C-alpha cells in the first residue's frame, strides 16, 4: 500500500540494522526505551487518572487523551473495539472543527485473512486516516518470510514467530514514529490476561503509555455501537469470529465461549506477545537452550 493512499509501510520510513542484545532478551534496530520521549506519571498520579476515567464514556476518555498525551497513535488489528475507537475519533474531529488525526499502526504479519486486508482499505476510504504498516523485518511477502524462517514457523516455534512477526515490528513502530502513547483495543470482558487492565497503563519496558479507552465495555456494547453507527467491520464476524488474528491461529468462537476463545485454540496462550513483558521471549530462549543442552547430555 502506498503513502499516497494514506498508508505507509515500514520499508518506506525505516532502514534495518543488526539486532543488538539487551538484558531483557529483546532488541531492535533503534531501542524504543532510549529514543522515546518519556511521559512521567507517578503511581499516585496514575491511580488518580484511572479513578477519574473509570466511569467516563470512551468518547470523554478519548477527548482527554488527545489533549493530554503528545505523539499519540492507535495500534490496531482492525478488530471491533479498534474500529469503534477509529469511529469515535472521527466524530471528535468533526466536533472540534479542526481535525487532529490520530494515525494508525497496523502490524502486517503477512498471515492475515484476506477479509482483514479488505477491511483496512474500507477503513482508509471511510475515515481518510493514515495507516502505518509494519511488517516483519526485511521481508514483504509470505514467500520471503518462509524462505528466511522456514514454513509454518508459527507451529514450529510460536514464541519466535510472535517476536519476528509482531513484537519486533511494534517496537520498531514505536521507535520510528516516536510514539509516546498508544490507544489499544483491549477490554476486560475479552478474558485471559485482560480481565484487570486499567484505562491507562505505563509500559516501562517499551517506554510508552498504553490507553484502553473501551476497557469496561462489553462485546455487546461494542457490537451495538458498530451497528448503530454503521462502522465497517470484518466480514468474518458474521461467520462466528469474534476476534480475528492470523488465519493459521484463529477459528470461530463456540456458543458460550469467551470472545477470544478462537485465538490459539488448544494452546496455552491468550496473547501474541505485544502486551506481554519483553522478558517473556528471553525466558523462552533460556528454556529452549536448557532443553537442547539436556538433549545433548542424554544423547552423549
PyMOL commands that set and color helices and strands:
alter all, ss='L'
color gray80, all
select helices_A, chain A and resi 3-5+10-13+32-35+43-53+58-68+80-96+114-127+142-149+153-156+158-176+188-190+192-194+219-229+235-239+247-249+279-299
alter helices_A, ss='H'
color red, helices_A
select strands_A, chain A and resi 7-9+72-75+104-108+131-135+181-183+200-203+208-211
alter strands_A, ss='S'
color yellow, strands_A
deselect
rebuild
show_as cartoon
